[in-house]
Amino acid sequence: MTSVQIDAYLRRLGIPRPARPTSEALRELHVRHLRTVPFENLSVHLGQEITLEEEPLLEKVTEARRGGFCYELNGAFGTLLAALGYEVELLAARVYGDEGRLGIPYDHLALRVRTADGDTWLADVGFGAHSHWPLAYAERGEQKDPGGGFRVVDAGPDPAGTRGGAAPGTGDLDVVRDGEPQYRLETRPRALGDFAAGAWWHSTSPRSHFTRSLVCSRLTEGGGRITLSGRRLKTTTVDGRHETRELETDEEVLAVYRERFGIELSCVPTVRNPA
């Protein structure tokens, strides 16, 4: 990643280059990313190829001023953090779904980040509504966050039998929010290319929720969230109050993408595989 690319990325986030790769700087980078680079799956429905390589990911965030889903957001963010001097490892996870079932292998990508002041964090800017700040990787008690109460715990048996046995001894971790498991994290470092099959499945399979629905969402400055799902615009405050309205015209939809998410589109995306 060149110095020009670093500066362009930081301009997108609206933050100066940190003097050192510290925990404090990581926390600010993390929350600024959530506020400015939306979690979105528009490429899936616009017929745009999703390429898990550093240059296309950086170009999508900095030049096209788009967002993406987990592989893209955490892939790009991890590249930025490494360029800023952090030690970054990509970790694979499987997301908990209905009835506690775990998703496909390489279902999700998260980051293990070590800082210059000796701390290790779980950073994740690609899971939609999640923690606003990185989570302390080695902490097993509850971690208070504006997004809820989080825990990173040693994984127990797979409740739905989707792994064919128990997790103890594997080293896997469960990330839990407000008592509900979010995803099961493997601790072995992976390469970005390892996630290509997962990204392909999520962007093409009729069984993937990403092909069956449209989403564009980001954290707001006040700690709430704004989400556009098709034509439904939902704003949520930090205390959980929300307002929902249906957008009636294509012009309204395009204006929301442009004014609330910074995304310029020439046409309104339509769902690829309607449920």
Secondary structure, 3 states (H helix, E strand, C coil): CCHHHHHHHHHHHCCCCCCCCCHHHHHHHHHHHHHHCCEECHHHHHCCCCCCCHHHHHHHHHCCCCCECHHHHHHHHHHHHHHCCCEEEEEEEEEECHHHCECCCCCEEEEEEECCCCCEEEECCCCCCCCCCCEECCCCCCEEECCEEEEEEECCCCCCCCCCCCCCCCCCEEEEECCEEEEEECCCCECHHHHHHHHHHHHHCCCCHHHHCCCEEEECCCCCEEEEECCEEEEECCCCCEEEEECCCHHHHHHHHHHHHCCCCCCCCCCCCCC
